[in-house]
């Protein structure tokens, strides 16, 4: 089989913001990954034989103190100035104020957004009529995504993820790039954004106990990396993974580089949640965990009294990219319509809307650095690490500054005007701005200029 097969069957379209999971509940309590469980080499740059063996067999490894904690000082200061902190009156010197801040957050969190929805006007509320979508359709472009998970409030500060200084201090830090090349191999795609800082807050004593929500991200990410900005003790919200989950899920995908789930994938996920003991990443500021991109993971159980701050990052090799993972909003009460891997939207006239309407809102998972399908359609390798380095070749700094997806499509992503640092986000754009109508309800996404 050739590495690239453009004649392979096109899989069914999938919502780019949907994670892959099943209804099976996780049955085992997480084991805390503290320093005494580290294989030799965790305290220094590079890979030891024991670390390579662990990554091959378990799908992860941890590096301690990989980034000096002083590097994060400017971003801690910025964190304490953000609207979710100010509106809840959090005080850095009073841990009692850190508990369940979502009680004081407004229902509609439209902070730090430019007024450029669909190119004109303010971002809509759920009660606003929209020409390109059903009233109340998800907006999803928030730089500050605030949720109430089981037991804990969570603030996902996605906006900081496209701050150039923040990216240089985290995803593009030389030590991070060294380890990515040592594991994944080059050429490494230079990260231009990450998902930002995910903060998990202490819960109130009477709130439900935290539970795990295992899933995998169902995208093209080849390596997932999490960096701690603060110390994280056991049962304090540590990033939690299921060892061996990539090894069990990888063979079930239809493709090697694009996740295409099968019935066997669901069976594997059920097995993972029922039979594998998860592990929670515990450590200090500057500690980093490297995982295969298809690892099953969850926000950790948080019964502590500190705020867990972690940077969530995605890495890939430099590859030939195809179309973006777009999704089109539902109109007139109809369902959302997702772009196929070959760049085609199919809109039925039965939805009660003109399929030729180019004003339908389209969006993507803007928080991701890996938003484009890989052009290769080859089946999975017999050895899932066939293309990886895993210490076989020396690190040479083989990093390529691939054109970011938002520049390929000329999309309005970065903050502008009066938007404060750490704000911004990608508004919806009209379907006609990114695709051409071919008739009979078919829209074909325009091919980025580089191919």
N, C-alpha and C positions, 0 to 999 in steps of 0.2 A: 504494500500500500504506500502511495506517495504521501509525503508530509502534508501537502495541500491538495485537497480534492474539492473543487468548487461544484462538482456535480452531486455531492452528497445530498441526501434528503433534507429538506428544510424542516426543522422541528417546529412544533406549535409555538406561537408567541407567548411570552410570559411577562407579567408585570415586573419591571426592573426593580421595584421597591419591595418585592415579596421575597422573604427568606424561605428556605426549604426546611420543613420539619414535618412531624406527624403527630397524631393525638396521643401516642404513648407517653406516659409520664416518666421522668427520670426516677430511678429506684434506689440510687446510692448517694450517700453523703460525700461531699468533696473532701479529698485529702489535701492538706495545706503544703504547698511546695515552698519550704523554707530552705535556707542555705545548706543545711546538713544533708539534704537530699540531692544537691547538685553533683553532677559528674565532675571529674577533674577538668580544669580549664575555664570554669564559669567566671573566674575573676580576672580574665585577661582576653585580649583580642586574639582572634584566630580560632581554629578548631582542633580539638584533640580527638584521638581515636574513639574515646568513650562518648564524646558529644556527637560525632558523626553516627555512631551506632544508635544512640538514643533518637536522633532525628529520623533515621531510616525506619526505626521500629515503632517510635511513638509519635512522630510528627511535630516535635517541638524541641526547643532548648532555650535556656535562660542565660543571659549575660548580666553579671552584677557590676554596677557602677560604670556602665558603658558610656554614659554621658555625665559629665560633672554636674552636680545638682545646682551649682551656681548659674549654670546656663539658663535655668528656668526662671530666675528671679524677676526679670522684666515682665514675664507673662503671669506670674503670680500677682504682681502689682496690678496688672491690667485686669486680671480676673476679678479682683475685689472691687473694681470700678464699673462692672457691667450691670445692666438693668435688673437681671434676676437676683443679683446680690443686693443692690440698693433698695429695690422695692420690698424685699423681705427683711431689711435692716440687719443683715448679717454683719457681725463684728469679728474681725480676725483675732481679737484678744478675748472673745467670749464664746467658747464652744457651745454654751447653752443656746445661742442664737442660731446654731447651724442645723438644728433639728427640724425636719419637715418644713422647709421654707415655702413649699408650694401652697401652703395654707394662705399665704399672703400674695401669691402671684395673681394677676388679673386673668380672667377667663380667656380673653383674646390677647395673645402675645405677639404683637406686630412690631417689636422693637428692631431698630437698626436696619430698616428696609428702605431702599430708594423708592420713590413714587414712579415706578416705571412698569406697572403691570400691563402686559400685552403692549408695551411701548407707550402707553398713555394713561395717566391717572394713577390713583392710589391703589394699593393692594386691597383686594376685596375681603369683606367679612362674610360669615356664613349666610347673612341675610341679604347680601347684595346680589342683584341680578347681573349675570355675566353673558355677553353675546356668544362666548365660545364654550360655555359649559353650563351644566345644570346648577342651579343655586345650591350652595352648600358643598359642591365638589371640593375635594381636598386641595389645599393650596400647596402645602408641603415644601415651600421654599424658604422656610424660616431659619435665620442664622442662630436663633436661640430656640431649640426644640425642647419643650418642657413637658414631661409626662409624669404620671403617677403609676409607677410599676407596683408589683405586689409588695406592699410594705414600705417602699422607699420612693421618694421623689428623685427624679433624674433630670439633669440639665445637660443636654448635648449641645455644646457651643460649636456648631458647625462653621459659623462665620470666621472664626480665627484660623480655620484650616486652609484658607487661601491667603493668609498674611505671609508675605515673602520671608520676613525675619523669623517667624514662627516655624515655617517649613525648613529653613536652613538650620534651625536649632534642634529640630526633631528628625523628620524623615530624611532630610538631605544632610544630616550631620555626617562628617567623614567616617566616624566609627560605625554608624548604622549602615552606610553604603558599603563599607568594607565587609561587614558580616553578611549583607544581602548577596554580594558577589561571591563570597566564600561558600555560601550555601546554594543559592539559586544559580549562580554563574552569570557571566556577562554575554552580551552587553546588557547592563541594567538600565531600565527606563528611569531617567532622573525624575523623582517625584516633584510635581508642581503644586500639589495640594494634598491635604489629608482630611480625615473626618473631623478633626478638631479635638477639643477636650471634653471628655465625658465625665461628669461629676455625679456621684451617687451620695446622697445625704443620709445621715442617721434618721431612724424612724422614731415616732412616738411610741412609748411603751405599750399603748393600747392598740396600735396599728397591727394589721396581720403580719405574721412572720414572713420574711423574704423567702421566695421560692425561685428555683432555677427555671429558665426558659430556653432550653437547648435548641439550637438551630444552626444551619450553615448559610452563608450569605448568597449562595446561588449566583455568583458572578464570575468574572474572568480573572479575579485576583489570584496570583500564583503564590504569594506569601503575605500573611497577615502578621503585623508587628504591633505590639502594645508597649508603650513606654510610660513609666510612672513618674509623675511630677512631684508626688509626696509619698511618704512612707505608707505602706499598706500592710497591716497585720492580719493574721488569720481571722476569718469571718468578718471582714471589714469591706466587703464588696469587691474583692480581688477578681480580676478577669479569670473566668473558669472555663476549662476546656476538657474534652473527652479524648484522652490519649488513644491512638490507633484509629480514631475516626476517619482521618483522611485516607488511610490505607484500606479501610473498609468501604468508603464511599467512592473513591476514585475509579475502581474497576466497573462500577455500575453506571457511570456516565456514558452517553453515546459518543462524546467527543473528548479529546485529550485536553484542549485548552479552553473550550467554552463548556460550562456546566449544562448538561442536558440530561435531566433526571429520567429514570425509567422505573418500572415497578420494583425492580431489584433495589433501587435507591431507597424506596420507602421501607422495604424489608430491612435493609442495612441500618437505616436510621432507628427503626424500632429496636433492633438488636443492640445498637450502641447505647440507647437510653436505658434499656432494661438490664444490660450485662456489664457495662464498663463503669468503673468508679471514676467520676470526674476529679480533676485536680484544680486547686485555686492558686493562682500566681501571687505569692506574697513577697514583699521586698521593700526596698528603700528608693528614694528619689534617684532617678538615673538608671534603675534596673530595667531591663528590656527582655521581653519574651518574643521569640521568633517561631511562627507556626506555618505549616502548610496552609495555603489559602482556603482549602476546603475543610478546615477543621470545624468540628461541631463545638460551639462555645455558648457562653451565657454571661450576662452580668452576674457577679458573685453574690452569695448570701451576705447580707450586711446587718450585723447585730452590734457593730461597734459605735463609737462616739465621734469618729472623725469623718471628714469628707474625702471620699476616694476620687482622685483626679488622675485620669489616664488619657493618653493620646492614642487614638486608633488610626492605624496606617495600613495602606495597601501597596504592594510592590509587584512589579512585573518585569520580565525581560523585554528588551526592545524587539518588537515584532511588527509584522505587517497587520494593520488594523482595518476593520471593515466599518459597518454602519454603527451608529449610536443605538443604545437601548432606549428608545422613545416610548412614551405612553401618551395616548390621546384621551382627553377628558370625556366623560359621558355627557350626552346632551338629551334634553327632553325626557329625562328619567332613564335613559339607556345606560348600559354598562360601559366602562372604560374599554378602550381598544388599544392593544399593544402591538408594537412594530415587530415583524418577524425578523429573523436573523439575516435574511437577504434584503432587508430594507423596505419591505412592503407593508402598508396598512390596508386591510380589507374592511370597508365600512358598508354594512348592509342598509339598504333603503327601508328595511322593515323596522329600523330603530326610530322611525318617525322624524327623521331629519334628512336634509339634503346631503347625500354622501359627497357631493362636490363642494360642500361648504369649506372653504379654506381658512375660515376664522376659528375653527375648532382649536381649543387650547391643547398644546403638546408640551410635555415636560420630560425631564429625565432625573436620575438619581444624582443630583448635582454635587452631593457631598463626596462622591467617589472620584479618585484619580484614574480609575480604570473603568471607563464608561463605554468603551467601544468593543464590539465583538472582535475576537481574533479571527483573521481570515482563514486560517487553517481549519479544515473540517475533518482531520484525520481521527481515527478511532484511538482509544486509549492505548498507551504503550504496555507491553508485558511487564516492564519495570517502570513504575510510576516516576522514578527518579532518573529516567533515561537521559533527559536533557539537563539535569542539575549538575552542579559542580561538586558539592559536598566534600570540599577540601582536595579534590584531585588536581586542580590547577592553581597556581599562585594568583593572588589578587593583584590586578594590574591597574585598577581604577578605570575599568572598562564601563563607563557610564555615558549614556547618550541622552541628549536633551531633545526628546521627541516632542513634536508640536502638540500642545494640549488640546483636548477635544473642544474646548470652548472657543479656541482660536480657529480651529478647522471649520466650525459652523458659524463663526462670527456672532457668538452669543454674549449677551450682556450679563456677565457673572460678577465681576469684581466691584467693590464699593466705588461709588462716585458721588460727587456733589457734597452734601452735608452728612453723608453716612459716616458714623464714627468707625474707628479702627476695630476690626473684629465683627463688622456687620456685613451687609450685602447678601447676595444670594441670587440664584437665577430665576427670573420670572418666567411664566409661561410665554410661549411665542406662538404665533399663528401657524397652523399646519402648512399653509401655503408658503411660509418662509423657509421651510426645511425640506419640503417634498413637492413633487410635481404630480398633478392629477392625470391619470391615464385612462379614465373612464371606467364605468361599471363598478364604481366604489373602490377602485384601486388607486392608492397614492404610493409613489415610490420616492423614498428618501434620496435627496441629492447626494451624490458621492463626494466626499471631501476632496478638495483640489489636489492633495498630494498624491492621489493614486489615479 
